[in-house]
Amino acid sequence: MSLAVVASRALDGLAAPEVRVEVHLANGLPSFTLVGLADTEVKEARERVRAALAESGFAFPHNKRITVNLAPADLPKESGRFDLPIALGILAAQGLLDLQRLKGVEFAGELSLAGELRPVRGALALALAAREATPRPTLVLPVASAAEAARVEGLDIRAARHLSDVVQALQPAGEGEGPRWDLPRAEAEADVRVPASIDLRDVKGQAAAKRALEIAAAGGHSVLLVGPPGTGKSMLAQRLAGLLPPMSDDEALSTAALHSISVRGFEPAQWRVRPVRHPHHSASAVALVGGGSPPRPGEISLAHGGVLFLDELPEFPRAALEALREPLETGQITISRAARQAQYPARFQLVAAMNPCPCGWLGAFAATGKNCRCSPEAVARYQGKLSGPLLDRIDMQVEVPAITPAALMGAADGEPSAEVAERVALARQRQLQRQAAPNSEVAVGELDAVCRLEPAAAQFMQAVAGRLGWSGRSLHRVMKLSRTIADLAGADEVNVAAVAEAVQYRRALPES
């Protein structure tokens, strides 16, 4: 009887726990049994491994009873990432590989029937988990996956194209020989910079909305744009990502790791580019927050570190909108199912747009000559699709009014995104130096120390909060907004003007 153990990793949400692939060969009725809570994709590895070994010129023990155990047994295993470690375990159990060379090395890769290695989902998550291990292992991955994982620094990552390449590197060493790796080190693909095709300069007029967008970018605040059709709400929302500061290394890795485990996978062009997700209003709650079996990240997690744009906000299903409450507060989402639970980061910047009424023309007569056809009850019912608790969590409510054609054609080009982004970067730098986080993420316990109000500003804030009946959450969000406005002005303390401007961004939706 022979036993071989090969190290690999599974995917459990964004985590990648270690898996021991134990292969046992014994005499008896020939069979190939795979155990360890394996999904259908993993169980099908038996046929892929059998054909890959035969086509690669290696002996397959047809006369043996083969048992493959994926430990720990209570951790679900999915996808074809275990093909390569299973094949190596079978060869090692036959004595064709040096068991000492398998120590300190982790393998993952799907095998074709010809023995070629195909990329696996979640390579960045595997590399991030391996970097936290002690001691850090060497990773052997397919070429495309290795190039993706190589963006994580501090790891020895090797790229392989074929099963035979890995076997050759693991051949028994001669007497006195040390470790020998014939597999090349993986190198990250060169960054692909796609020039920005949209610019804030394209939006004419709407100075107030542009100012609100600048504040939202500087402090990481969520914003709701309300206005008639064709006033530039979608154009403004699509240009927010171009105002945000560059991503840090940690932000880039966490965002790329989330895309790595998604269905589409990670693309090199996405590296250090803040994601912009724009789901259709027919998206379900599961599509937004994530789910499925096994759980996969949804739109809010794929927008982590970037922008989530929800156009026609009242048209989204009520359940989908209410599911945004907790992520807007905590910056993460926990997906719980009967058998599994997965947690994903969801620190996104929400930008939503909506019309003020079902027909869209409420308050637009002066500029367009079009009258609103909706009754007061219809307007209230339409705006009532957004619950008070959800609106309370949106930092800014900005009106985007209709503009007359003459004013639109006579308006000069606006400020380019690059100039606005410079001011945003300076304001964000002040915030990071002061509290190591954007103003929108300041904890309530730190708010008084971070947001120092001048005496007159504090009195004004108290008066407005009492007059408008704000909740504690609304008060805290206005304080954070006023702090961002002061940061854009380069002020250490928040004055009355900053508070007054912040108050304007908490207005209620327009009524008929």
Stockholm file with secondary structure:
# STOCKHOLM 1.0

chainA/1-512         MSLAVVASRALDGLAAPEVRVEVHLANGLPSFTLVGLADTEVKEARERVRAALAESGFAFPHNKRITVNLAPADLPKESGRFDLPIALGILAAQGLLDLQRLKGVEFAGELSLAGELRPVRGALALALAAREATPRPTLVLPVASAAEAARVEGLDIRAARHLSDVVQALQPAGEGEGPRWDLPRAEAEADVRVPASIDLRDVKGQAAAKRALEIAAAGGHSVLLVGPPGTGKSMLAQRLAGLLPPMSDDEALSTAALHSISVRGFEPAQWRVRPVRHPHHSASAVALVGGGSPPRPGEISLAHGGVLFLDELPEFPRAALEALREPLETGQITISRAARQAQYPARFQLVAAMNPCPCGWLGAFAATGKNCRCSPEAVARYQGKLSGPLLDRIDMQVEVPAITPAALMGAADGEPSAEVAERVALARQRQLQRQAAPNSEVAVGELDAVCRLEPAAAQFMQAVAGRLGWSGRSLHRVMKLSRTIADLAGADEVNVAAVAEAVQYRRALPES
#=GR chainA/1-512 SS CEEEEEEEECCBTTBCCEEEEEEEEESSSCEEEEESSBCHHHHTHHHHHHHHHHHTTCCCCTTSEEEEEEESTTSCBCSSTTHHHHHHHHHHHTTCSCHHHHTTEEECCEECTTSBEECCTTHHHHHHHHHHSSSCCEEEEEHHHHHHHTTSTTCEEEEESBHHHHHHHTSCCCTTCCCCCCSCBCCCCCCCCCCCCCCGGGSCSCHHHHHHHHHHHHHTCCEEEECCTTSSHHHHHHTSGGGSCCCCHHHHHHHHHHHHTSSSCCCGGGTTCCCEECCCTTCCHHHHHEETTTTEECHHHHTTTSEEEESSGGGSCHHHHHTTHHHHHHSEEEEECSSCEEEEECCCEEEEEECSSSSSCTTCHHHHCCCCCCCHHHHHHHHTTSCHHHHHTCSEEEECCCCCHHHHHHCCCCCCHHHHHHHHHHHHHHHHHHHSSCGGGCCHHHHHHHSCBCHHHHHHHHHHHHHHTCCHHHHHHHHHHHHHHHHHTTCSSBCHHHHHHHHHTTCCCCCC
#=GC SS_cons         CEEEEEEEECCBTTBCCEEEEEEEEESSSCEEEEESSBCHHHHTHHHHHHHHHHHTTCCCCTTSEEEEEEESTTSCBCSSTTHHHHHHHHHHHTTCSCHHHHTTEEECCEECTTSBEECCTTHHHHHHHHHHSSSCCEEEEEHHHHHHHTTSTTCEEEEESBHHHHHHHTSCCCTTCCCCCCSCBCCCCCCCCCCCCCCGGGSCSCHHHHHHHHHHHHHTCCEEEECCTTSSHHHHHHTSGGGSCCCCHHHHHHHHHHHHTSSSCCCGGGTTCCCEECCCTTCCHHHHHEETTTTEECHHHHTTTSEEEESSGGGSCHHHHHTTHHHHHHSEEEEECSSCEEEEECCCEEEEEECSSSSSCTTCHHHHCCCCCCCHHHHHHHHTTSCHHHHHTCSEEEECCCCCHHHHHHCCCCCCHHHHHHHHHHHHHHHHHHHSSCGGGCCHHHHHHHSCBCHHHHHHHHHHHHHHTCCHHHHHHHHHHHHHHHHHTTCSSBCHHHHHHHHHTTCCCCCC
//
